[in-house]
């Protein structure tokens, strides 16, 4: 098959949770540009509608839906509406994250709330959408983690800034998500479904100049990620071009951890 046909996502129904976030918008755009029918979700329906409208104006097939993965009833309602509106699911990009913990010294209740959404709620959603993909004939799950799930923080990046009180829950749940990817790949062997993880490095978001200087001098490419960098990798893992990639965690950090 021609490589462009392998990368084509036409007639694929794709869910991207947290599609209005920084990486979420990149993922929605790239998957829709490859021909996919993309459902972007948010706890705030208006946010999802705004994101979908932006891409619809570009001629992309993007649809908004409300979903709060921390609420069991919301997950159930979302799954029912997804089936009613689209009838099937081929790709799930597990991207949504809640960040109630603002730093290491935050109240322990903030860590508990993070686990409710980012661990328990995420696992509920992941299991339900995994089963829907299997019922639809198979497909791909792409978990979005972080390089921070693979290593401890480099505190020297924050010298000269007011940043650096890092939330421990972020490191905890991203590390767990990476190994959960491997678990799911083995648990669903023989069911025509693949599970992979992307662990990005930092995405440029107008951070303080001192942070940018500290960070980028350590990256062989001498920059942070931009809004296009994750798109090709997501399309690869979602499409038939990645049909033999399964159970992997792909570090996307410009060579920072080489």
C-alpha positions in Angstrom: 0.0 0.0 0.0 1.2 3.5 -0.8 2.5 5.3 2.3 0.1 8.2 2.0 -2.8 5.7 2.0 -1.3 4.0 5.1 -1.4 7.4 6.9 -4.9 8.3 5.7 -7.5 8.4 8.5 -10.5 8.8 6.3 -13.6 7.1 7.7 -11.9 6.7 11.1 -13.9 8.0 14.1 -11.5 9.5 16.7 -12.0 10.8 20.2 -9.5 13.3 21.7 -10.2 14.1 25.3 -9.0 17.5 26.5 -9.0 18.7 22.9 -9.1 22.3 23.9 -5.8 22.2 25.8 -2.3 23.0 24.5 -1.4 19.6 23.1 -5.1 18.8 22.6 -5.6 21.3 19.9 -2.5 20.0 18.1 -3.8 16.5 18.2 -7.3 17.4 17.1 -5.9 19.4 14.1 -3.4 16.8 13.0 -5.8 13.8 13.1 -8.5 15.8 11.3 -6.0 17.0 8.7 -5.3 13.3 8.0 -9.0 12.8 7.2 -10.3 11.6 10.5 -13.7 12.4 12.0 -12.6 13.9 15.3 -14.6 14.3 18.5 -13.1 16.9 20.8 -14.2 16.7 24.4 -14.1 19.0 27.4 -15.7 19.3 30.8 -17.0 22.6 29.6 -19.1 22.0 26.5 -18.7 25.6 25.4 -14.9 25.2 25.3 -15.3 22.0 23.1 -17.7 23.9 20.8 -15.3 26.8 20.4 -12.5 24.4 19.5 -14.6 22.5 17.1 -15.9 25.7 15.4 -12.4 26.9 14.9 -11.4 23.8 13.0 -14.7 23.5 11.2 -13.9 26.9 9.6 -10.8 25.3 8.2 -12.9 22.6 6.6 -12.0 19.9 9.1 -14.5 17.3 10.4 -14.4 18.1 14.1 -17.3 17.7 16.5 -17.7 18.8 20.2 -18.9 16.7 23.0 -19.1 17.3 26.8 -17.2 14.8 29.0 -16.0 14.9 32.6 -13.9 11.8 33.0 -14.0 12.2 36.8 -17.7 11.6 36.9 -19.0 8.0 36.3 -22.4 9.3 35.0 -20.7 11.7 32.5 -18.5 8.8 31.1 -21.6 6.6 30.7 -23.6 9.4 29.0 -20.7 10.2 26.7 -20.3 6.6 25.6 -24.1 6.4 24.9 -24.1 9.6 22.9 -20.9 8.6 21.0 -22.6 5.4 19.9 -25.9 7.1 19.0 -24.2 9.9 17.0 -21.3 8.0 15.3 -22.0 4.3 15.8 -18.4 3.2 16.3 -15.0 4.3 17.4 -11.6 3.5 15.9 -9.1 5.7 17.8 -9.0 7.1 21.3 -6.4 9.7 22.2 -6.3 9.7 26.0 -5.2 13.3 26.6 -7.4 14.9 29.3 -5.8 15.8 32.6 -6.9 17.7 35.7 -4.3 19.7 37.6 -5.7 20.4 41.1 -2.3 20.1 42.8 -0.4 23.3 42.4 2.9 22.3 44.1 4.6 19.7 46.3 3.4 21.3 49.5 -0.2 21.6 48.4 -2.9 20.0 50.7 -3.1 16.3 50.4 -6.7 16.6 49.4 -5.4 18.1 46.1 -3.5 14.9 45.4 -6.6 12.8 46.2 -8.7 14.9 43.8 -6.0 14.4 41.1 -6.1 10.6 41.5 -9.9 10.6 41.4 -9.9 12.2 37.9 -6.5 11.2 36.5 -6.3 7.7 37.7 -9.7 6.2 38.7 -11.8 8.3 36.2 -9.3 7.9 33.4 -9.2 4.1 33.9 -13.0 4.0 33.8 -13.0 5.9 30.5 -10.1 3.9 29.0 -11.8 0.6 29.7 -15.1 1.7 28.2 -13.7 3.2 25.1 -11.3 0.2 24.6 -14.3 -2.1 24.6 -16.0 0.1 22.0 -13.0 0.1 19.7 -12.9 -3.7 19.9 -16.6 -3.9 19.2 -16.0 -1.6 16.2 -13.5 -4.0 14.7 -10.3 -2.7 16.3 -8.1 0.3 16.2 -5.7 2.3 18.3 -5.4 3.9 21.8 -2.8 6.7 22.2 -2.1 7.7 25.8 -0.5 11.1 26.2 1.9 11.1 29.1 5.0 13.2 29.6 8.8 12.8 29.8 8.2 13.7 33.5 6.8 10.2 33.9 10.2 8.8 33.0 12.6 10.9 35.1 12.7 13.3 38.0 12.6 17.0 37.6 15.6 19.0 36.5 15.3 21.9 39.0 18.0 23.8 37.3 15.5 24.7 34.6 13.7 26.9 37.0 16.7 29.0 38.2 16.0 32.7 37.9 12.2 32.1 37.7 9.3 32.0 40.2 8.5 28.5 39.0 9.7 25.2 40.5 7.2 24.2 43.2 6.3 21.1 41.1 3.2 19.0 41.7 4.1 15.4 42.6 0.8 14.0 41.2 1.9 15.0 37.7 5.0 12.8 37.9 3.0 10.0 39.6 0.2 9.6 37.2 2.3 10.0 34.0 4.7 7.3 35.2 1.7 5.0 35.8 0.1 5.8 32.4 3.3 4.7 30.6 3.2 1.2 32.3 -0.6 1.0 32.0 0.0 1.3 28.2 2.1 -1.9 28.3 -0.4 -3.6 30.6 -3.3 -2.9 28.2 -1.4 -4.1 25.1 -0.8 -7.4 26.8 -4.3 -7.7 28.3 -6.0 -7.2 24.9 -3.7 -9.3 22.8 -5.4 -10.8 19.7 -8.2 -8.3 19.7 -6.9 -6.1 16.8 -6.3 -3.1 19.1 -3.0 -1.4 19.8 -1.9 0.7 22.8 0.9 3.2 22.6 2.0 6.2 24.6 3.6 9.5 23.7 5.7 11.2 26.3 6.4 14.8 25.1 8.9 17.2 26.4 8.0 20.8 27.1 5.7 22.7 24.7 6.5 26.4 24.0 3.9 28.5 25.7 5.5 31.9 26.3 7.3 30.7 29.4 9.6 33.1 31.2 12.8 33.9 29.3 15.0 32.5 32.0 13.2 29.2 31.9 13.5 29.1 28.1 17.2 29.8 28.2 17.8 27.2 30.9 15.8 24.5 29.1 16.6 25.0 25.5 20.4 25.0 25.9 20.1 21.4 27.1 18.0 20.3 24.1 20.1 19.3 21.0 17.6 20.9 18.8 17.9 24.1 20.9 14.1 24.6 21.2 11.0 23.5 22.9 8.3 21.6 21.1 6.0 23.5 18.8 2.4 22.9 17.8 3.2 20.7 14.8 5.7 18.4 16.5 3.2 15.9 17.9 0.8 15.8 14.9 2.8 13.4 12.7 3.5 11.0 15.6 -0.2 10.9 16.5 -1.2 10.2 12.9 1.4 7.5 12.7 0.1 5.7 15.8 -3.5 6.2 14.8 -3.1 4.9 11.3 -2.2 1.8 9.4 1.3 3.2 9.0 1.8 2.3 12.7 0.1 -1.1 12.5 3.0 -3.0 14.0 3.7 -0.5 16.8 2.2 -1.8 20.0 3.0 -1.4 23.7 5.5 1.4 23.2 6.3 4.6 24.9 7.7 7.2 22.5 9.8 10.0 24.0 9.3 13.2 22.0 11.7 15.7 23.6 14.1 17.0 20.8 16.9 14.8 22.2 16.9 16.3 25.7 17.2 12.9 27.4 19.4 11.3 24.7 
